[in-house]
Amino acid sequence: MAVSTQQLAEELQIFGLDCEDSLMEKLAELCVLYRQTEEGMVSELIAFCTSTGKSCLTAQILNSFEHEVLNKKLSKAWHSASKDSGHAGARDIVSIQELIEAKEEEETLLSAYTTPSKGPHKRVSSTPETPLTKRSISTRSPHQLLSPSSFSPSVTPSQKYNSRTNRGEVVTTFGSAQGVSWSGRGGSGSISLKVMGCPEPLTGSYKTMFQQLPDIREVLTCKIEELGSELKEHHKIEAFTPLHVPAQEPVTLLGQIGCDSNGKLNCKSVILEGDREHSSGTHIPVDLSELREYSLFPGQVVIMEGFNTTGRRLTATKLYEGVPLPFYQPTEEEGDFEQTMVLVACGPYTTSDSITYEPLLDLIAVINCDRPDVCILLGPFLDAKHEQVETCKLTSPFEDVFKQCLRTVIEGTRSSGSHLVFVPSLRDVHHEPVYPQPPFTFSELPREDKKRVQFVSDPCTLSINGVMFGLTSTDLLFHIGAEEICSSSGTSDRFSRILKHILTQRSYYPLYPPHEDMAIDYENFYNYAQLPVTPDVFIVPSELRYFVKGEHFEAGSLQPRMFWNP
């Protein structure tokens, strides 16, 4: 279905309604998306503007028109198709679109046997040199690109999702939003995307469950020694004392927090596991009763000061805080970029009671409307914890469903020109469930999209025009929060403490032993799960309550940085 922006402009001029070129392109996209002719779309739009008392066409009015008029028409069509289907079963929006497309093909076939008209709408002739082709993929509706009926026997839309009343509601903000434009430039802006850290991409093989214990211990020991060296230099500490050497004077010990049993860490079960150089890897129980404030978790590298009179138990009196890495200093070229709009979304992109990917289709509509410069999409795309996945109710292989989702996002947002960054998740049922996780592979990526689509690993430090984004789809907040013990004399923000631990430990996953859902390859962990710099924006999806926070950390000077849990 070809749509003419010139004809749309002529129809609008008849009613004395002017429209900008960008809005005209959006109106043409709506014609294709909702299967409307130019005359029909303008008639609906004029009726809407008249009923709402609007005299000029803006982007906000066009969005309201789509949500209040066009979406309702599709919903009515779906209900009508459901009633008429009878024994054939209920039809969803995708099925309706497929029927419409089949009807168009039938009409095209019949028109081949008719006499071409002499009017402005001439029939396109079909010859072996110029065969009739279907509509371009880039102009197809995302509803047609993603067909849940092809891989799920149950494609009933989620009633709870469709009946929600808080669609588009802003639930939290950070900073002042006055005078800020939420529309990006799509592909017209100058964007520089660069993965920081290890120069080699994470594509190597894994030795899950075949790792040697000495290899794991080597990685943990190196972490203690490296962080200990930084802490020693920062706090001007002269030397460390071995853990098992009795001393009547206060001693300073370096080690890693551990638990003396298999249960959860508590204030009575804390032990300090020493480094190899000073303590030969031995451990000692720690008495925390003399510490007024502390926040500890297993795997945390710390320096403790206290008394160890017998060499068998440390009574801690002081805990030295860790030091975050310095911030990245952008070059002059990176600092010359204009304001950049970055949209971030995290999976799952289905509701818990349906596999129709309605949230994903809504997300694509938002991308096409707002045209962000960069879209960061974190997994899971096909959630391993979804009921239909756990019970194996899908009729298509998991890999095929994932590719269908990727194709929908990439082709459905092509008109926006936005750069797409895909981050995998350990809950992506088709992908490697090992941390750190390699990027997705998509051999069917069209050549025209290779410049704007990027697949990165989990975790990843991504530079967007010189601004550092720390990205991970692993639920750090939940994992560390479940193991942390804390004592504070004043009000203390739990989320800020955990995020500060991540920065001061300089690791995307400092917890050891890891959560039971984590399978960690420690050889790759050392190279790919460490923070190369302190990120300016740290994005951590979690099952815990959403938040956005701004924090100050001392790294040469006070600079504001932001944490985001979408």
C-alpha positions as CSV (number, residue, x, y, z in Angstrom):
1,M,0.0,0.0,0.0
2,A,1.8,3.1,-1.3
3,V,1.0,6.4,0.5
4,S,1.6,9.8,-1.1
5,T,2.6,12.6,1.2
6,Q,1.7,15.1,-1.5
7,Q,-1.9,13.8,-1.6
8,L,-2.1,13.9,2.1
9,A,-1.0,17.6,2.0
10,E,-3.6,18.4,-0.6
11,E,-6.3,16.8,1.4
12,L,-5.3,18.7,4.5
13,Q,-5.2,22.0,2.5
14,I,-8.8,21.5,1.5
15,F,-9.7,21.8,5.2
16,G,-7.2,24.6,5.8
17,L,-5.0,22.6,8.1
18,D,-1.2,23.0,7.6
19,C,1.3,20.3,8.6
20,E,5.1,20.2,8.9
21,D,7.1,17.8,6.8
22,S,8.1,15.7,9.8
23,L,4.4,15.3,10.8
24,M,3.5,14.5,7.2
25,E,5.9,11.6,7.2
26,K,4.5,10.4,10.5
27,L,0.9,10.6,9.1
28,A,2.0,8.6,6.1
29,E,3.5,5.9,8.4
30,L,0.1,5.8,10.3
31,C,-1.6,5.3,6.9
32,V,0.5,2.2,6.3
33,L,0.4,1.0,9.8
34,Y,-3.4,1.1,10.2
35,R,-4.3,0.4,6.6
36,Q,-5.9,3.7,5.8
37,T,-6.2,5.6,2.5
38,E,-5.1,9.3,2.3
39,E,-8.7,10.5,2.1
40,G,-9.9,8.2,5.0
41,M,-7.0,9.2,7.3
42,V,-7.5,12.9,6.7
43,S,-11.2,12.6,7.3
44,E,-10.7,10.8,10.6
45,L,-8.0,13.4,11.6
46,I,-10.2,16.4,10.8
47,A,-13.1,14.9,12.7
48,F,-10.8,14.3,15.7
49,C,-9.4,17.9,15.6
50,T,-12.9,19.3,15.3
51,S,-14.3,17.3,18.2
52,T,-11.4,18.3,20.5
53,G,-11.3,22.0,19.4
54,K,-7.8,21.9,17.9
55,S,-7.0,24.3,15.1
56,C,-3.4,23.3,14.3
57,L,-1.7,19.9,14.0
58,T,1.1,19.1,16.4
59,A,3.1,16.0,17.3
60,Q,1.1,15.7,20.6
61,I,-2.2,15.9,18.8
62,L,-1.1,13.3,16.3
63,N,-0.1,10.9,19.1
64,S,-3.4,11.4,20.8
65,F,-5.2,10.8,17.6
66,E,-3.3,7.5,17.2
67,H,-4.1,6.3,20.7
68,E,-7.7,7.5,20.9
69,V,-9.0,6.8,17.4
70,L,-6.8,4.5,15.4
71,N,-6.0,2.0,18.2
72,K,-9.7,1.8,19.1
73,K,-10.6,1.0,15.5
74,L,-8.1,-1.8,15.5
75,S,-9.5,-3.1,18.8
76,K,-13.1,-3.1,17.4
77,A,-11.8,-4.9,14.3
78,W,-10.3,-7.6,16.5
79,H,-13.5,-8.1,18.5
80,S,-15.5,-8.3,15.3
81,A,-13.2,-10.8,13.9
82,S,-13.3,-12.8,17.1
83,K,-17.2,-13.0,16.9
84,D,-17.3,-13.9,13.2
85,S,-14.6,-16.6,13.4
86,G,-16.9,-19.1,15.3
87,H,-15.3,-22.5,15.3
88,A,-12.1,-21.1,13.7
89,G,-11.1,-19.6,16.9
90,A,-10.4,-16.0,18.0
91,R,-8.3,-13.8,15.7
92,D,-5.7,-11.4,16.9
93,I,-4.5,-8.2,15.2
94,V,-1.8,-10.1,13.3
95,S,-4.4,-12.5,11.8
96,I,-6.5,-9.5,10.7
97,Q,-3.5,-7.9,9.0
98,E,-2.7,-11.2,7.2
99,L,-6.2,-11.5,5.9
100,I,-6.1,-7.9,4.6
101,E,-2.8,-8.6,2.9
102,A,-4.1,-11.7,1.3
103,K,-7.1,-9.7,0.0
104,E,-4.8,-7.2,-1.5
105,E,-2.8,-9.9,-3.3
106,E,-6.1,-11.3,-4.6
107,E,-7.1,-7.9,-5.9
108,T,-3.7,-7.4,-7.5
109,L,-4.0,-10.7,-9.3
110,L,-7.5,-9.9,-10.6
111,S,-6.3,-6.4,-11.7
112,A,-3.8,-8.1,-14.0
113,Y,-6.7,-9.2,-16.3
114,T,-8.4,-5.8,-16.5
115,T,-7.9,-2.9,-18.9
116,P,-5.5,-0.2,-17.6
117,S,-7.3,3.0,-16.7
118,K,-6.4,6.4,-18.2
119,G,-6.8,8.3,-15.0
120,P,-4.1,9.3,-12.5
121,H,-4.3,5.9,-10.7
122,K,-3.0,3.6,-13.5
123,R,-2.5,-0.1,-13.0
124,V,1.1,-1.1,-12.6
125,S,2.0,-3.5,-15.4
126,S,3.7,-6.7,-14.7
127,T,6.4,-8.1,-17.0
128,P,9.3,-10.5,-16.5
129,E,11.6,-7.4,-16.4
130,T,9.4,-5.5,-13.9
131,P,7.4,-8.1,-11.9
132,L,4.9,-7.1,-9.3
133,T,6.4,-7.2,-5.8
134,K,5.0,-7.0,-2.3
135,R,5.4,-3.9,-0.2
136,S,8.8,-3.1,0.9
137,I,9.7,-4.7,4.3
138,S,10.6,-1.3,5.7
139,T,7.0,0.0,5.2
140,R,5.3,-3.0,6.7
141,S,3.6,-2.8,10.1
142,P,5.5,-4.4,13.0
143,H,2.3,-6.3,13.7
144,Q,2.9,-8.1,10.3
145,L,6.5,-8.6,11.0
146,L,5.8,-10.3,14.3
147,S,3.2,-13.1,14.1
148,P,2.8,-14.8,17.5
149,S,0.3,-17.2,16.0
150,S,3.2,-18.9,14.1
151,F,5.0,-20.0,17.3
152,S,2.4,-20.1,20.0
153,P,-0.9,-22.0,20.0
154,S,-2.3,-19.4,22.5
155,V,-2.1,-15.8,21.1
156,T,-4.9,-14.3,23.2
157,P,-3.9,-10.7,24.0
158,S,-3.4,-9.9,27.7
159,Q,-6.6,-8.5,29.1
160,K,-4.7,-6.9,32.1
161,Y,-2.3,-5.1,29.8
162,N,-4.9,-3.8,27.4
163,S,-7.1,-2.5,30.3
164,R,-4.3,-0.6,32.0
165,T,-5.1,3.0,32.8
166,N,-1.6,4.4,33.3
167,R,-0.3,4.1,29.8
168,G,2.5,6.6,29.2
169,E,2.6,7.8,32.8
170,V,5.9,9.2,34.1
171,V,6.6,7.3,37.4
172,T,9.9,9.0,38.3
173,T,12.2,11.7,37.1
174,F,15.7,13.0,37.8
175,G,16.6,16.7,37.4
176,S,14.6,19.4,35.7
177,A,12.8,18.5,32.5
178,Q,11.8,22.1,31.6
179,G,12.7,23.1,28.1
180,V,13.9,19.5,27.2
181,S,12.8,18.1,23.9
182,W,12.0,14.4,24.1
183,S,12.3,14.0,20.3
184,G,15.6,12.8,19.0
185,R,17.1,13.1,15.5
186,G,17.0,9.5,14.6
187,G,19.7,8.6,12.1
188,S,20.3,12.3,11.1
189,G,22.4,13.0,14.2
190,S,26.2,12.4,14.6
191,I,26.5,9.4,16.9
192,S,29.7,7.7,18.1
193,L,29.3,4.3,19.8
194,K,32.3,2.6,21.3
195,V,32.7,-0.5,23.6
196,M,35.2,0.2,26.3
197,G,37.4,-2.3,28.2
198,C,38.9,-5.4,26.6
199,P,39.9,-4.8,23.0
200,E,38.9,-8.3,21.9
201,P,35.2,-9.2,21.6
202,L,33.8,-11.9,23.9
203,T,33.3,-14.8,21.6
204,G,35.5,-17.5,23.0
205,S,34.4,-20.9,24.2
206,Y,33.4,-21.6,27.8
207,K,34.5,-24.3,30.3
208,T,31.4,-24.2,32.5
209,M,31.6,-26.8,35.2
210,F,35.0,-27.8,33.9
211,Q,36.9,-24.9,35.6
212,Q,39.7,-25.9,37.8
213,L,39.5,-24.6,41.4
214,P,43.1,-23.3,41.3
215,D,42.1,-21.2,38.3
216,I,39.1,-19.7,40.1
217,R,41.3,-19.1,43.2
218,E,43.9,-17.3,41.0
219,V,41.3,-14.8,39.7
220,L,39.9,-14.1,43.2
221,T,43.5,-13.7,44.6
222,C,44.4,-11.3,41.9
223,K,41.3,-9.2,42.7
224,I,42.2,-9.0,46.4
225,E,45.8,-8.0,45.6
226,E,44.9,-5.4,43.0
227,L,42.2,-3.7,45.0
228,G,44.4,-4.0,48.1
229,S,47.2,-2.1,46.4
230,E,44.8,0.7,45.4
231,L,43.4,1.0,48.9
232,K,46.8,0.9,50.4
233,E,48.0,3.8,48.2
234,H,44.8,5.9,48.7
235,H,44.7,5.6,52.5
236,K,48.4,5.9,52.9
237,I,48.8,2.6,54.7
238,E,52.4,1.5,55.3
239,A,52.1,-2.2,55.4
240,F,49.6,-5.1,56.0
241,T,49.9,-7.6,58.9
242,P,49.4,-11.3,58.3
243,L,46.1,-12.6,59.6
244,H,47.4,-15.3,62.1
245,V,50.2,-13.3,63.6
246,P,49.3,-12.2,67.3
247,A,49.9,-8.5,68.1
248,Q,49.1,-6.4,71.1
249,E,49.0,-3.2,69.0
250,P,46.4,-2.3,66.4
251,V,46.9,-4.2,63.1
252,T,45.8,-3.5,59.6
253,L,44.6,-6.5,57.6
254,L,43.7,-7.0,53.9
255,G,41.2,-9.6,52.8
256,Q,37.9,-10.7,51.3
257,I,34.7,-11.0,53.3
258,G,33.4,-14.5,53.6
259,C,30.9,-16.6,55.6
260,D,31.9,-19.3,58.1
261,S,29.1,-21.6,57.0
262,N,26.8,-22.4,54.0
263,G,24.0,-20.1,55.3
264,K,23.4,-16.4,54.8
265,L,26.0,-14.0,56.1
266,N,25.2,-12.4,59.4
267,C,27.2,-10.3,61.9
268,K,28.3,-13.4,63.8
269,S,29.5,-15.5,60.8
270,V,31.8,-13.0,59.1
271,I,35.3,-14.2,58.3
272,L,38.2,-12.4,56.6
273,E,40.0,-14.4,53.9
274,G,43.5,-13.1,53.6
275,D,45.5,-12.5,50.4
276,R,48.3,-14.8,49.2
277,E,51.2,-12.5,49.7
278,H,50.7,-11.5,53.3
279,S,48.5,-14.3,54.7
280,S,48.9,-17.3,52.4
281,G,45.2,-17.4,51.8
282,T,44.2,-18.2,55.4
283,H,41.1,-16.8,57.1
284,I,40.1,-15.5,60.5
285,P,36.8,-14.8,62.3
286,V,35.8,-11.1,62.7
287,D,34.1,-9.5,65.6
288,L,32.0,-6.5,64.4
289,S,30.7,-5.3,67.7
290,E,33.1,-2.4,67.9
291,L,32.2,-1.1,64.5
292,R,29.5,1.6,64.6
293,E,28.8,1.5,60.8
294,Y,29.4,-1.1,58.2
295,S,28.0,-2.6,55.1
296,L,29.4,-6.0,54.1
297,F,28.7,-8.8,51.6
298,P,30.5,-12.0,50.6
299,G,33.3,-11.4,48.2
300,Q,33.9,-7.8,49.2
301,V,37.6,-6.8,49.3
302,V,38.2,-4.7,52.4
303,I,40.9,-3.3,54.7
304,M,40.2,-3.7,58.4
305,E,41.9,-2.2,61.4
306,G,41.6,-3.7,64.9
307,F,43.0,-6.0,67.5
308,N,44.2,-9.5,67.0
309,T,45.8,-10.4,70.3
310,T,45.6,-14.2,69.9
311,G,46.0,-14.5,66.2
312,R,42.7,-16.4,66.1
313,R,40.1,-13.6,66.1
314,L,40.1,-10.0,64.8
315,T,38.1,-7.4,66.7
316,A,37.5,-4.8,64.0
317,T,37.5,-1.1,65.0
318,K,37.8,0.6,61.6
319,L,36.8,-0.3,58.1
320,Y,38.4,1.4,55.1
321,E,36.1,2.4,52.2
322,G,37.0,1.4,48.7
323,V,37.9,3.9,46.0
324,P,36.1,4.1,42.6
325,L,37.9,4.4,39.3
326,P,38.4,7.8,37.7
327,F,35.8,9.0,35.3
328,Y,36.4,9.0,31.6
329,Q,37.6,12.3,30.1
330,P,36.1,12.7,26.6
331,T,38.2,14.1,23.9
332,E,37.5,17.4,22.2
333,E,35.8,15.6,19.3
334,E,33.6,13.6,21.6
335,G,32.7,16.7,23.5
336,D,31.5,18.5,20.4
337,F,28.3,16.5,19.9
338,E,24.9,18.0,20.5
339,Q,22.3,16.9,23.0
340,T,21.7,13.2,22.5
341,M,18.5,11.3,23.3
342,V,19.0,7.7,24.6
343,L,16.0,5.4,25.1
344,V,16.5,2.3,27.3
345,A,14.2,-0.6,27.7
346,C,14.6,-4.0,29.4
347,G,12.8,-7.3,28.9
348,P,10.8,-9.4,29.1
349,Y,8.9,-7.8,26.2
350,T,5.8,-10.0,26.8
351,T,3.3,-10.0,29.6
352,S,3.4,-12.8,32.1
353,D,0.1,-14.2,30.8
354,S,0.6,-14.0,27.1
355,I,3.2,-14.4,24.4
356,T,1.8,-11.8,21.9
357,Y,4.7,-9.3,22.5
358,E,2.3,-6.4,22.9
359,P,4.8,-4.4,25.0
360,L,7.4,-4.8,22.2
361,L,5.0,-3.5,19.6
362,D,4.2,-0.5,21.7
363,L,7.9,0.1,22.3
364,I,8.5,0.1,18.5
365,A,5.7,2.7,18.1
366,V,7.3,4.9,20.7
367,I,10.7,4.6,18.9
368,N,9.1,5.6,15.6
369,C,7.4,8.5,17.3
370,D,10.2,10.0,19.4
371,R,13.0,9.0,17.0
372,P,15.7,8.7,19.8
373,D,19.3,8.8,18.7
374,V,20.2,5.6,20.5
375,C,18.0,2.8,21.7
376,I,19.5,0.3,24.3
377,L,17.4,-2.8,24.5
378,L,18.4,-5.3,27.3
379,G,17.1,-8.9,27.4
380,P,15.5,-11.2,28.0
381,F,13.7,-11.2,24.6
382,L,12.3,-14.7,25.2
383,D,12.2,-15.2,28.9
384,A,13.2,-18.6,30.3
385,K,10.9,-18.0,33.3
386,H,7.8,-17.4,31.1
387,E,5.1,-20.0,31.8
388,Q,4.7,-21.0,28.1
389,V,8.5,-21.4,27.8
390,E,8.8,-23.4,31.1
391,T,6.0,-25.7,30.0
392,C,7.3,-26.0,26.4
393,K,4.1,-24.8,24.8
394,L,5.8,-22.9,22.0
395,T,5.5,-24.7,18.6
396,S,8.6,-23.1,17.1
397,P,12.3,-23.4,18.3
398,F,13.4,-20.7,20.7
399,E,16.0,-19.5,18.3
400,D,13.4,-18.9,15.6
401,V,11.2,-16.9,18.0
402,F,14.1,-14.7,19.0
403,K,15.1,-14.0,15.4
404,Q,11.5,-13.0,14.7
405,C,11.7,-10.5,17.6
406,L,15.0,-9.1,16.4
407,R,13.7,-8.8,12.8
408,T,10.6,-7.0,14.1
409,V,12.6,-4.5,16.1
410,I,15.2,-3.8,13.4
411,E,12.8,-3.6,10.4
412,G,10.0,-2.0,12.4
413,T,12.3,0.9,13.5
414,R,14.1,1.4,10.2
415,S,12.2,4.5,9.3
416,S,13.2,6.2,12.6
417,G,16.9,5.7,11.8
418,S,17.7,5.2,15.5
419,H,20.9,3.3,16.5
420,L,20.0,0.0,18.2
421,V,22.2,-1.6,20.9
422,F,21.1,-5.2,22.0
423,V,22.3,-6.5,25.4
424,P,21.7,-10.2,26.2
425,S,20.4,-11.6,29.4
426,L,21.0,-14.9,31.3
427,R,17.3,-15.4,31.1
428,D,17.3,-15.5,27.3
429,V,16.3,-19.1,26.8
430,H,18.1,-19.5,23.5
431,H,21.4,-17.9,24.4
432,E,24.6,-18.9,26.4
433,P,23.6,-18.9,30.1
434,V,27.1,-18.1,31.2
435,Y,28.4,-14.9,32.8
436,P,30.0,-12.8,31.3
437,Q,27.7,-13.4,28.3
438,P,28.8,-13.1,24.7
439,P,26.8,-10.8,22.3
440,F,23.9,-12.1,20.2
441,T,24.7,-13.3,16.7
442,F,22.3,-12.5,13.8
443,S,23.6,-13.6,10.5
444,E,20.4,-12.5,8.7
445,L,21.0,-8.8,9.6
446,P,20.3,-6.8,6.4
447,R,23.3,-4.9,5.0
448,E,21.5,-1.6,5.2
449,D,21.1,-2.0,9.0
450,K,24.6,-3.0,9.9
451,K,25.8,0.5,10.6
452,R,23.0,1.3,13.1
453,V,22.7,-2.1,14.9
454,Q,25.2,-3.2,17.4
455,F,25.3,-6.4,19.6
456,V,27.3,-6.1,22.9
457,S,28.0,-8.5,25.7
458,D,26.6,-8.6,29.2
459,P,28.1,-6.7,31.0
460,C,29.3,-3.8,28.8
461,T,30.7,-0.3,29.2
462,L,29.5,1.7,26.2
463,S,30.6,5.2,25.2
464,I,27.9,7.2,23.5
465,N,29.4,10.5,22.3
466,G,31.9,10.4,25.1
467,V,29.4,9.6,27.9
468,M,30.0,6.3,29.6
469,F,27.1,3.9,30.1
470,G,27.5,0.9,32.3
471,L,25.1,-1.8,31.1
472,T,24.1,-5.1,32.6
473,S,21.0,-7.1,32.5
474,T,22.0,-9.2,35.6
475,D,19.9,-8.4,38.7
476,L,22.8,-7.1,40.8
477,L,20.6,-5.2,43.2
478,F,18.6,-8.4,44.1
479,H,21.6,-10.7,44.3
480,I,23.8,-8.4,46.5
481,G,20.9,-7.0,48.5
482,A,19.9,-10.5,49.6
483,E,23.4,-11.1,51.0
484,E,24.4,-7.7,52.4
485,I,24.5,-7.0,56.2
486,C,24.4,-3.5,57.4
487,S,24.7,-1.4,60.6
488,S,24.1,2.3,60.3
489,S,23.5,5.0,62.9
490,G,21.6,7.2,60.5
491,T,19.3,6.9,57.5
492,S,21.0,4.8,54.9
493,D,19.7,4.1,51.3
494,R,20.1,0.5,50.6
495,F,20.2,0.9,46.8
496,S,22.8,3.6,47.0
497,R,25.0,1.4,49.2
498,I,24.8,-1.5,46.8
499,L,25.6,0.6,43.8
500,K,28.4,2.3,45.6
501,H,29.9,-1.2,46.4
502,I,29.8,-2.0,42.7
503,L,31.8,1.1,41.9
504,T,34.3,0.8,44.7
505,Q,34.9,-2.9,44.0
506,R,35.3,-2.0,40.4
507,S,33.4,-5.0,39.2
508,Y,30.0,-5.6,37.5
509,Y,29.5,-8.6,39.8
510,P,31.6,-8.5,43.0
511,L,29.5,-11.1,44.9
512,Y,31.3,-14.4,45.8
513,P,30.0,-17.1,46.0
514,P,27.6,-15.9,43.2
515,H,23.8,-16.3,43.3
516,E,22.5,-19.8,42.5
517,D,21.2,-18.6,39.1
518,M,24.7,-17.5,38.0
519,A,27.2,-19.7,36.1
520,I,30.4,-17.7,36.0
521,D,33.4,-18.3,33.8
522,Y,36.1,-16.8,36.0
523,E,38.7,-16.6,33.3
524,N,36.5,-14.5,31.1
525,F,35.2,-12.8,34.2
526,Y,38.6,-11.2,35.0
527,N,38.8,-9.7,31.5
528,Y,35.2,-8.8,30.7
529,A,33.3,-8.2,34.0
530,Q,35.5,-5.5,35.4
531,L,34.8,-1.7,35.3
532,P,37.4,0.0,33.0
533,V,36.2,3.4,34.2
534,T,33.5,4.7,36.5
535,P,30.4,5.1,34.3
536,D,28.5,8.3,34.0
537,V,25.2,6.5,33.8
538,F,24.8,3.0,35.3
539,I,21.8,1.1,34.1
540,V,20.8,-1.9,36.3
541,P,17.4,-3.6,35.6
542,S,16.0,-5.4,38.6
543,E,12.9,-7.0,40.0
544,L,13.1,-4.5,42.9
545,R,11.4,-1.2,42.7
546,Y,12.4,1.2,39.9
547,F,14.4,4.3,40.7
548,V,16.7,6.9,39.2
549,K,19.4,8.5,41.4
550,G,22.1,11.0,41.1
551,E,25.2,10.5,43.3
552,H,28.5,12.3,43.9
553,F,31.7,10.5,44.1
554,E,35.2,11.9,44.7
555,A,37.5,11.2,41.8
556,G,39.7,14.3,41.6
557,S,36.7,16.5,41.9
558,L,33.0,16.2,42.7
559,Q,31.0,15.2,39.7
560,P,27.3,14.2,39.5
561,R,26.6,10.7,38.2
562,M,23.4,8.8,37.7
563,F,22.1,5.3,38.5
564,W,19.1,3.9,36.8
565,N,17.0,0.9,37.5
566,P,14.3,0.7,34.8
